[in-house]
Amino acid sequence: MDMKKFIEKNGLSAFPIGLGGCRTSDLSYDSCDYDLFVFDGKSEPGTIFKYDDEFVNVHHASLSETNSEKLLQYYKLEILQDESWDLQMMLSKINEKHVSLFSDFAKNCLIESQFCCQKTTESIQNLDVFAPCWQKCATFYLAKAISSINHQRSSPSHMLDSFRKLQKNTVNEHISIVTQTVGIERATPTLLERMLKSTMGFSDLIEKNNHSEIIQQKHDFFVKNSMLSDCYFYLAYVNKENFVKIKDTLSRQPDLFYILKVAFDVEADSHLLRQQSELVQKSCNEILGVLSSA
């Protein structure tokens, strides 16, 4: 793809810009979109474009960013334009402290996972239908923490495959808890097709952009290549990201459960949910112990 033409066509030439995500790593699939980070200082949501039969996800970014999760998105960013050298200096600082950034983000994810476990337990007690959604979120936060401890950026398309290649140690042994509690063993083409439609619908409802088209493309790639577990993980991860965006307004949107029930492929057995919550909580505590003693 001619990124220079894309940048000029969309009036982005005045800002420092970098290419990140899958396309700058050796993990890229044909179905992966292009993540373009435009350092224009805007806080608005990104925009997805279709260009030369490829999807380009334009993210707005700030050169004064301090959030560890966002800074890690810029780690190993490929600079496309930076006349002022401000982006180059920022990336040099990120490279210098990337170890502490990954550690900080991992701890934040573990704390978020514990919070979601608590919400799962409370929801079960209160007969709240969103209990299984909270449990899915707890598992994915644990997954993101493990990924970050291994100095890998969170990537829903590649995380499960990356986990398969990691060496065994006291942290990575908890990957089994992720795979045990996320539900990938249920992945079939029929189930994935149902999850896809609801995931796309939930994305359109919450994100209100063209992300659903990317979701469709990635689903098709995974199924075509018989990567059913990876597809399940990806779809559920996308739903988790959108679910947390509306977590504070769930009480006003109970009808959303009907779409999330299919999108998340939720577990209805409250006893099993409680067991899963306890397993994830235990993993979080043990990994926090490892990080504290490092």
C-alpha positions as a Python dict, from the first residue, in 0.01 Angstrom:
ca = {
    (1, 'M'): (0, 0, 0),
    (2, 'D'): (120, 351, -86),
    (3, 'M'): (89, 513, 255),
    (4, 'K'): (228, 845, 130),
    (5, 'K'): (-64, 884, -112),
    (6, 'F'): (-313, 782, 157),
    (7, 'I'): (-173, 1042, 396),
    (8, 'E'): (-186, 1316, 132),
    (9, 'K'): (-536, 1221, 14),
    (10, 'N'): (-676, 1239, 367),
    (11, 'G'): (-510, 1567, 462),
    (12, 'L'): (-277, 1424, 725),
    (13, 'S'): (53, 1561, 594),
    (14, 'A'): (88, 1825, 865),
    (15, 'F'): (139, 1578, 1149),
    (16, 'P'): (397, 1324, 1266),
    (17, 'I'): (273, 980, 1161),
    (18, 'G'): (379, 624, 1233),
    (19, 'L'): (270, 277, 1128),
    (20, 'G'): (215, 28, 1409),
    (21, 'G'): (25, -289, 1493),
    (22, 'C'): (50, -620, 1312),
    (23, 'R'): (187, -476, 989),
    (24, 'T'): (516, -381, 1152),
    (25, 'S'): (573, -725, 1306),
    (26, 'D'): (636, -1075, 1180),
    (27, 'L'): (291, -1180, 1302),
    (28, 'S'): (93, -1020, 1023),
    (29, 'Y'): (-183, -1210, 841),
    (30, 'D'): (-333, -1116, 505),
    (31, 'S'): (-649, -1017, 693),
    (32, 'C'): (-472, -763, 917),
    (33, 'D'): (-552, -395, 878),
    (34, 'Y'): (-301, -110, 878),
    (35, 'D'): (-277, 84, 1207),
    (36, 'L'): (-181, 442, 1133),
    (37, 'F'): (-104, 665, 1432),
    (38, 'V'): (-148, 1035, 1360),
    (39, 'F'): (3, 1255, 1631),
    (40, 'D'): (-240, 1544, 1598),
    (41, 'G'): (-321, 1570, 1970),
    (42, 'K'): (-689, 1490, 1917),
    (43, 'S'): (-874, 1274, 2172),
    (44, 'E'): (-1155, 1168, 1940),
    (45, 'P'): (-1208, 803, 1835),
    (46, 'G'): (-1021, 675, 1533),
    (47, 'T'): (-1157, 628, 1184),
    (48, 'I'): (-1144, 325, 957),
    (49, 'F'): (-1091, 371, 582),
    (50, 'K'): (-1104, 131, 289),
    (51, 'Y'): (-812, 212, 58),
    (52, 'D'): (-669, 2, -225),
    (53, 'D'): (-886, -292, -106),
    (54, 'E'): (-720, -273, 237),
    (55, 'F'): (-845, -138, 569),
    (56, 'V'): (-657, 149, 734),
    (57, 'N'): (-733, 222, 1098),
    (58, 'V'): (-638, 584, 1170),
    (59, 'H'): (-573, 644, 1541),
    (60, 'H'): (-539, 993, 1687),
    (61, 'A'): (-242, 1022, 1921),
    (62, 'S'): (-57, 1272, 2138),
    (63, 'L'): (316, 1337, 2172),
    (64, 'S'): (258, 1408, 2543),
    (65, 'E'): (86, 1074, 2613),
    (66, 'T'): (152, 918, 2957),
    (67, 'N'): (-82, 617, 2958),
    (68, 'S'): (127, 297, 2952),
    (69, 'E'): (-119, 104, 2734),
    (70, 'K'): (-117, 371, 2465),
    (71, 'L'): (258, 422, 2485),
    (72, 'L'): (309, 51, 2425),
    (73, 'Q'): (105, 82, 2105),
    (74, 'Y'): (383, 313, 1983),
    (75, 'Y'): (662, 75, 2080),
    (76, 'K'): (861, -14, 1767),
    (77, 'L'): (643, 221, 1561),
    (78, 'E'): (761, 267, 1203),
    (79, 'I'): (794, 641, 1141),
    (80, 'L'): (638, 755, 812),
    (81, 'Q'): (681, 1130, 856),
    (82, 'D'): (832, 1338, 1134),
    (83, 'E'): (986, 1663, 1012),
    (84, 'S'): (1022, 1804, 1364),
    (85, 'W'): (1183, 1484, 1502),
    (86, 'D'): (942, 1508, 1796),
    (87, 'L'): (806, 1160, 1728),
    (88, 'Q'): (1157, 1016, 1701),
    (89, 'M'): (1245, 1159, 2042),
    (90, 'M'): (925, 1022, 2193),
    (91, 'L'): (990, 674, 2055),
    (92, 'S'): (1346, 682, 2190),
    (93, 'K'): (1210, 747, 2540),
    (94, 'I'): (956, 465, 2502),
    (95, 'N'): (1232, 229, 2393),
    (96, 'E'): (1441, 324, 2697),
    (97, 'K'): (1163, 248, 2945),
    (98, 'H'): (968, -21, 2758),
    (99, 'V'): (1042, -282, 3027),
    (100, 'S'): (881, -73, 3300),
    (101, 'L'): (591, 17, 3068),
    (102, 'F'): (513, -349, 3001),
    (103, 'S'): (535, -425, 3374),
    (104, 'D'): (311, -131, 3465),
    (105, 'F'): (52, -228, 3207),
    (106, 'A'): (58, -591, 3321),
    (107, 'K'): (-13, -488, 3680),
    (108, 'N'): (-298, -265, 3567),
    (109, 'C'): (-449, -553, 3370),
    (110, 'L'): (-425, -787, 3669),
    (111, 'I'): (-603, -533, 3888),
    (112, 'E'): (-874, -491, 3622),
    (113, 'S'): (-909, -869, 3603),
    (114, 'Q'): (-958, -887, 3980),
    (115, 'F'): (-1220, -613, 3958),
    (116, 'C'): (-1406, -810, 3689),
    (117, 'C'): (-1390, -1125, 3902),
    (118, 'Q'): (-1548, -929, 4186),
    (119, 'K'): (-1818, -799, 3950),
    (120, 'T'): (-1882, -1157, 3839),
    (121, 'T'): (-1937, -1273, 4196),
    (122, 'E'): (-2159, -976, 4280),
    (123, 'S'): (-2362, -1024, 3963),
    (124, 'I'): (-2418, -1392, 4041),
    (125, 'Q'): (-2540, -1300, 4389),
    (126, 'N'): (-2769, -1028, 4251),
    (127, 'L'): (-2896, -1247, 3965),
    (128, 'D'): (-2754, -994, 3718),
    (129, 'V'): (-2757, -1135, 3364),
    (130, 'F'): (-2422, -972, 3283),
    (131, 'A'): (-2228, -1199, 3523),
    (132, 'P'): (-2082, -1418, 3242),
    (133, 'C'): (-1980, -1107, 3046),
    (134, 'W'): (-1778, -984, 3343),
    (135, 'Q'): (-1613, -1324, 3368),
    (136, 'K'): (-1507, -1313, 3001),
    (137, 'C'): (-1355, -971, 3066),
    (138, 'A'): (-1165, -1104, 3369),
    (139, 'T'): (-1010, -1377, 3155),
    (140, 'F'): (-907, -1139, 2878),
    (141, 'Y'): (-747, -895, 3121),
    (142, 'L'): (-546, -1189, 3257),
    (143, 'A'): (-447, -1277, 2900),
    (144, 'K'): (-336, -920, 2832),
    (145, 'A'): (-130, -920, 3151),
    (146, 'I'): (53, -1239, 3054),
    (147, 'S'): (114, -1103, 2706),
    (148, 'S'): (256, -780, 2848),
    (149, 'I'): (486, -962, 3091),
    (150, 'N'): (628, -1138, 2786),
    (151, 'H'): (685, -795, 2624),
    (152, 'Q'): (420, -852, 2360),
    (153, 'R'): (172, -586, 2258),
    (154, 'S'): (-192, -686, 2300),
    (155, 'S'): (-317, -819, 1967),
    (156, 'P'): (-649, -1006, 1959),
    (157, 'S'): (-571, -1167, 1623),
    (158, 'H'): (-235, -1310, 1729),
    (159, 'M'): (-237, -1344, 2108),
    (160, 'L'): (-353, -1705, 2124),
    (161, 'D'): (-97, -1815, 1865),
    (162, 'S'): (176, -1622, 2049),
    (163, 'F'): (84, -1800, 2372),
    (164, 'R'): (144, -2136, 2206),
    (165, 'K'): (505, -2038, 2133),
    (166, 'L'): (602, -1905, 2476),
    (167, 'Q'): (843, -2091, 2699),
    (168, 'K'): (705, -2242, 3018),
    (169, 'N'): (768, -2049, 3339),
    (170, 'T'): (583, -1948, 3655),
    (171, 'V'): (386, -1677, 3472),
    (172, 'N'): (319, -1853, 3143),
    (173, 'E'): (178, -2160, 3316),
    (174, 'H'): (-131, -1947, 3382),
    (175, 'I'): (-206, -1943, 3008),
    (176, 'S'): (-386, -2271, 3077),
    (177, 'I'): (-630, -2078, 3299),
    (178, 'V'): (-698, -1839, 3011),
    (179, 'T'): (-770, -2119, 2765),
    (180, 'Q'): (-969, -2309, 3027),
    (181, 'T'): (-1200, -2020, 3112),
    (182, 'V'): (-1241, -1836, 2781),
    (183, 'G'): (-1444, -2106, 2602),
    (184, 'I'): (-1235, -2179, 2292),
    (185, 'E'): (-1306, -2553, 2319),
    (186, 'R'): (-1661, -2479, 2198),
    (187, 'A'): (-1545, -2321, 1871),
    (188, 'T'): (-1720, -2463, 1563),
    (189, 'P'): (-1791, -2297, 1227),
    (190, 'T'): (-2162, -2276, 1309),
    (191, 'L'): (-2107, -2117, 1650),
    (192, 'L'): (-1849, -1875, 1508),
    (193, 'E'): (-2093, -1764, 1239),
    (194, 'R'): (-2350, -1681, 1507),
    (195, 'M'): (-2091, -1505, 1721),
    (196, 'L'): (-1972, -1308, 1419),
    (197, 'K'): (-2314, -1160, 1340),
    (198, 'S'): (-2370, -1052, 1700),
    (199, 'T'): (-2014, -922, 1736),
    (200, 'M'): (-2054, -710, 1424),
    (201, 'G'): (-2389, -582, 1549),
    (202, 'F'): (-2243, -493, 1889),
    (203, 'S'): (-1950, -318, 1721),
    (204, 'D'): (-2181, -110, 1502),
    (205, 'L'): (-2388, -19, 1807),
    (206, 'I'): (-2095, 86, 2026),
    (207, 'E'): (-1814, 193, 1791),
    (208, 'K'): (-2027, 331, 1505),
    (209, 'N'): (-1753, 293, 1244),
    (210, 'N'): (-1646, 36, 986),
    (211, 'H'): (-1481, -198, 1236),
    (212, 'S'): (-1747, -460, 1168),
    (213, 'E'): (-1609, -499, 815),
    (214, 'I'): (-1265, -579, 957),
    (215, 'I'): (-1426, -824, 1200),
    (216, 'Q'): (-1594, -1000, 908),
    (217, 'Q'): (-1268, -1016, 713),
    (218, 'K'): (-1073, -1163, 1004),
    (219, 'H'): (-1344, -1418, 1080),
    (220, 'D'): (-1338, -1534, 719),
    (221, 'F'): (-958, -1566, 725),
    (222, 'F'): (-956, -1769, 1046),
    (223, 'V'): (-1231, -2005, 934),
    (224, 'K'): (-1079, -2051, 588),
    (225, 'N'): (-748, -2148, 751),
    (226, 'S'): (-914, -2377, 1009),
    (227, 'M'): (-803, -2152, 1297),
    (228, 'L'): (-1130, -2190, 1485),
    (229, 'S'): (-991, -2140, 1837),
    (230, 'D'): (-809, -1824, 1727),
    (231, 'C'): (-1129, -1695, 1569),
    (232, 'Y'): (-1328, -1758, 1888),
    (233, 'F'): (-1061, -1583, 2096),
    (234, 'Y'): (-1054, -1287, 1855),
    (235, 'L'): (-1432, -1236, 1845),
    (236, 'A'): (-1471, -1262, 2222),
    (237, 'Y'): (-1176, -1023, 2273),
    (238, 'V'): (-1337, -763, 2046),
    (239, 'N'): (-1659, -789, 2244),
    (240, 'K'): (-1466, -745, 2568),
    (241, 'E'): (-1312, -421, 2437),
    (242, 'N'): (-1655, -283, 2351),
    (243, 'F'): (-1821, -415, 2666),
    (244, 'V'): (-1586, -223, 2895),
    (245, 'K'): (-1670, 98, 2708),
    (246, 'I'): (-2029, 76, 2836),
    (247, 'K'): (-1970, -100, 3170),
    (248, 'D'): (-2090, 203, 3368),
    (249, 'T'): (-2425, 224, 3186),
    (250, 'L'): (-2523, -144, 3182),
    (251, 'S'): (-2810, -92, 3426),
    (252, 'R'): (-2976, 133, 3170),
    (253, 'Q'): (-2922, -110, 2882),
    (254, 'P'): (-3042, -457, 3000),
    (255, 'D'): (-3156, -549, 2649),
    (256, 'L'): (-2793, -553, 2536),
    (257, 'F'): (-2757, -891, 2703),
    (258, 'Y'): (-2950, -1055, 2421),
    (259, 'I'): (-2685, -959, 2167),
    (260, 'L'): (-2398, -1020, 2411),
    (261, 'K'): (-2532, -1364, 2501),
    (262, 'V'): (-2446, -1480, 2151),
    (263, 'A'): (-2151, -1248, 2081),
    (264, 'F'): (-1969, -1357, 2399),
    (265, 'D'): (-2097, -1718, 2386),
    (266, 'V'): (-2177, -1681, 2756),
    (267, 'E'): (-2190, -1958, 3013),
    (268, 'A'): (-2524, -1987, 3194),
    (269, 'D'): (-2409, -2218, 3477),
    (270, 'S'): (-2355, -1989, 3779),
    (271, 'H'): (-2163, -2261, 3965),
    (272, 'L'): (-1916, -2291, 3675),
    (273, 'L'): (-1889, -1913, 3649),
    (274, 'R'): (-1799, -1893, 4016),
    (275, 'Q'): (-1532, -2160, 3969),
    (276, 'Q'): (-1387, -1975, 3670),
    (277, 'S'): (-1381, -1650, 3865),
    (278, 'E'): (-1191, -1816, 4149),
    (279, 'L'): (-937, -1966, 3907),
    (280, 'V'): (-871, -1633, 3737),
    (281, 'Q'): (-853, -1452, 4072),
    (282, 'K'): (-599, -1706, 4198),
    (283, 'S'): (-386, -1662, 3883),
    (284, 'C'): (-392, -1284, 3921),
    (285, 'N'): (-277, -1305, 4283),
    (286, 'E'): (4, -1547, 4200),
    (287, 'I'): (131, -1342, 3906),
    (288, 'L'): (119, -1020, 4113),
    (289, 'G'): (330, -1204, 4369),
    (290, 'V'): (585, -1292, 4102),
    (291, 'L'): (598, -932, 3977),
    (292, 'S'): (638, -797, 4330),
    (293, 'S'): (932, -1023, 4402),
    (294, 'A'): (1108, -955, 4070),
}
